[in-house]
Amino acid sequence: MSNEKLEQGSEQKPDQDRTKEKDVKVSRRKLLAALGMTGAALAAGKLLTGTAYGKGEELSVSDSVYKAKVKKLTTIPDDDVSVQQPITGAITRTQHDKNAENVSIADFGGQTDGVTDDTAPLAAAMSTLTDGGVIRQSGRVRHQPGTLPSVDIVANYRDFAVIGTDEKLANPEFTGSAAGWSLSGFTYGSNAVAHSTGSVGYVEQAFTVEAYTTYVIVAEVNSSIAGNIQLLIDGYPVLDSIQDYYLVAGSRTVQLGYFSNSTNGSKAFRFTTDTAWAGSVTKISIVKIANESEAAFVAASADDKLLRIPNMIKFGRFNASNVAIGDRTTASTWLYDSCWNIAIGARAQQFNQVGFENVAVGSMALQYNYASRNSAYGYSALRYNTSGQYNTGLGYKAAILNTEGSYNTAIGFHSGFQNTVGNQNTSVGYQAMYNSLKDSYNTAIGSQAGLNCAGDSNTFLGALSGYLNLGAVKYPYARTTSLGSETAAYGDENTAVGWNAHIGTQSAAVNNSFAAGTWSLVAASYATAVGDRASVSSGGIRATVIGQAASSSSEQGVSVGYQASSAGNFTTTLGSQAGINQTGTYATFVGFGAGNVGTSTSYTNITCLGAGSSVTAGDQLQLGNSSVTAYAYGAVQNRSDARDKADIKDSPLGLDFITKLRPRQYRWDYREDYRTLKEDGSFESSPKDGSKKRSRLHDGLIAQEVKETLDELNIDWGGFQDHQIKGGQDVLSIGYTELIGPLINAVKELKAEIDQLKAERRNIS
């Protein structure tokens, strides 16, 4: 209630209608609360009137309310007025101190109407906040850069953290000796401590910590041989989920942060190595942060009335554009040079000091990062990244263990989970490239794609593509490509394309092979299989297989066509179901079902040309099947060079041999015609009942009768072949060209007899 309204109300007559007295009394109580008089005056039930406190006439409270003309009180200094605060436990303060807590633009002549230029009053008000503070305003402020809404303005004392010089370790640079340190497996020399391979080593020192305090740990390390180190406090890793911090050869500064959320006291710090790492350490420092970065807004949680880790909103210095939303630990060490960072979530970018252009969204995202241009979205995404740059982690704990790797992209739950120092990797999907530790140039897209990758320059595309194994075994292969769900390529420089396409096995890796097609399989190096279930077995080095269910176990074999097979080494098969059951070497099969005889055979140096063509023994060439008649425009030439022959002599076979042969007429009724080739490559046989007998008559010899003649004459004639003698089938054949020689001799013998008869006739005449 204003003083002006109070003066008007005081003219009311006492004898007026009092029916509203109850309301008047309520107004009086409100009035007393609004006036805010000192405790002493209110206790006495008196109000002071006049031009100054203590100088006017005394009036009762009732008189003041109902009759007196209350005047404005304007001349007593604030320092002379005490304020009893309505808060249990609060102290009495002067009005001056109470007023000094707030600064208003209106205090400096600002109009705060959104129209008048309040640039000068705003600058004057801000200049008074040398130690930080709040400007209260109830109107819109128009100033040179723009217009501010009706909100309070918070001015920080500083917008960045101060590291300070409060070193907690004795002799951090090993100056002149290792005094203050306990060494095991390390030796001192020239302001450094050194470790060699072959044993675990450590340096250790106790230091004192304060509760809810932030520290920066710095180790300057020169690695001559790569290996793992670890920084421990009271036996626990500073990076609590990383048991080993891998260092490649070279010099580097390892910088970590440590926040003590326990009670004050002494703790043991230890720098330890594995048996592989070798190098020297020139500095180990633990410095307490003097001042953490300040907040523009603070909110205490219900169970943290001591503001140990309150929730905060923080902003960077002018034109640095840093923004942090989280708790006290969020972006708590941003220094003056850090800029264009965004941190949202508890502990997000907690230990970043000078990194710039980082984005961390999610609790503990980029918590230990002090590098630049990293983006992390999700709980603990890129949490342990320290010096790695240009990384992106999106998902729950995506790339969480990355420490020094750069140019990596991990998207998905646990994607790129264990990568530490690998570079230029891309993993997209649940646990994609989960177990890759220090590998580079890999791409994995799909749930658990490249799960156990442990090599460089690999590509995995499809759910479970790559080296899927849920055990601890990892596969250190390089330059492989797996495209398709559940594909796997065990070995270097392999390419597997198609669902469940596989190259090599977990126990027998192969190299430089290609498999394309559902369930395609290559188990040999330098081999190719293309087609649904096309396969090359372990013996098929440099084999090529094309076609559904085509296969090869042949070294340098070729199989082209549905179920085409090349089992023996150096075999070539071209045709659907050709070469099935043939295991001999140097074989050639061309045509549908060529060489397929239904049972396993091992004929060497054979050629089957034409659909259904087959041989009955090794060293044979078959033109067509039983229905084929061979035609040629020119004569068929048989090689007959004396230089290619040995043991040459005159043939004894002649008229006597020829006359014992019995030419016959017959119709063909082939046994093979009673077998049917099925779709799966096997044969179905039926009884030989004459139903497949051919209609045309042929003239020739019967091999069994020729054999009887040969046995009678006790001679071995090359025109007769029993295919079983060389491991062939139960087939007898006649080589009719072998009859030419005996026929010539028979003609000669007949001519001699004719000549003799002519001579005898001349003598008679």
Order of alpha helices (4+ residues) and beta strands (2+ residues): alpha-alpha-alpha-beta-beta-alpha-beta-beta-alpha-beta-beta-alpha-beta-beta-beta-beta-beta-beta-beta-beta-beta-beta-beta-beta-beta-beta-beta-beta-beta-beta-beta-beta-beta-beta-beta-beta-beta-beta-beta-beta-beta-beta-beta-beta-beta-beta-beta-beta-beta-beta-beta-beta-beta-beta-beta-alpha-beta-beta-beta-beta-alpha-beta-beta-alpha
